[in-house]
Amino acid sequence: MIAYLGRRVLAVAGVLLVICAVTFVIFFVLPSDPALHACGKTCTTEQVDAVRAEMGLDRPVHEQFAGYVAKAFTGDLGYSYQNSLPVWDLLADRLPVSVSLALGAAVLWLSGGVLVGLVSALRRGTGLDRVLMAGTLASASVPVYFTAMMLLLVVVQHFELLPYPDYVAITEDPGAWAGNLLLPWLTLASLYAAMYARQTRSSMIETMGEPYIRTARAKGLPERTVVVKHGMRAGLTPIVTIFGMDLGGLLAGAVITEHVFGLPGIGQLTYDAIFKADQPVVLGVTLLAAFFITVANLVVDLVYAVIDPRVRYA
């Protein structure tokens, strides 16, 4: 297991190195003047020259890349000249909001989506199955921004059941933290739960038709044991993969959801950086997203090793 973990960690490091190389080419090699893009269009010639010297653009490309990788792997993601702050400070300030949004929504969509998919698979071909799958198709077809706006209109403005979301740290008031994030959680969960339900249904139907399931039933095992112990362990394995990818991506910010609800997370920071052409922040968010997704894939591989020991030797 330790050797398997070592191989996976090295693979993650290799992927991150490749991502650093690609982003370096995009942000530092291809632009005619990287310093101008980093500083912003409103900078004077003197300011651009100072940024160029600070970024070390007068050095050979290989030295620039080595310094870029070294800084990236130590958490130095550059400096936002438009905000007059290091990029990491900006990200660290917004990260708790995006993490709260992603984790809360993940609990809702994972539990709801898997439950609906499981019920639909076990009641395949019935009216309940058709109703549930029609509902998931409708939910997956609705854009996130439409769901968010409808929730704000109905829940906040019309019925006044909840206040307009205004993020409060969980350490300050857990109740207010959950109450202000409930609508954003529901917005994201409605989309992802639909996809998870359909994936769970498909996977469980395939698994429940396997010969070893028929053998378990022939031995006289209770249906609950057959479904939970034998069916779900294999049937839900694909869910682990997509869950790791989805959660890893959301940890780096849900741009549309955060923007609609006015949440000061990484997604909102990304939106503002793109609008203002703040290149260092865009680059920092890109690297942070890559880190989260690769680490999520590492965790998925480790979970696979627990579920199915055969992958330890792959």
Secondary structure, 3 states (H helix, E strand, C coil): CHHHHHHHHHHHHHHHHHHHHHHHHHHHHCCCCHHHHHHCCCCCHHHHHHHHHHHCCCCCHHHHHHHHHHHHHCCCCCEECCCCEEHHHHHHHHHHHHHHHHHHHHHHHHHHHHHHHHHHHHCCCCHHHHHHHHHHHHHHHCCHHHHHHHHHHHHHHHCCCCCCCCCCCCCCCHHHHHHHHHHHHHHHHHHHHHHHHHHHHHHHHHHHCCHHHHHHHHCCCCHHHHHHHHHHHHHCHHHHHHHHHHHHHHHCCCHHHHHHHCCCCHHHHHHHHHHHCCHHHHHHHHHHHHHHHHHHHHHHHHHHHHHCHHHHHC
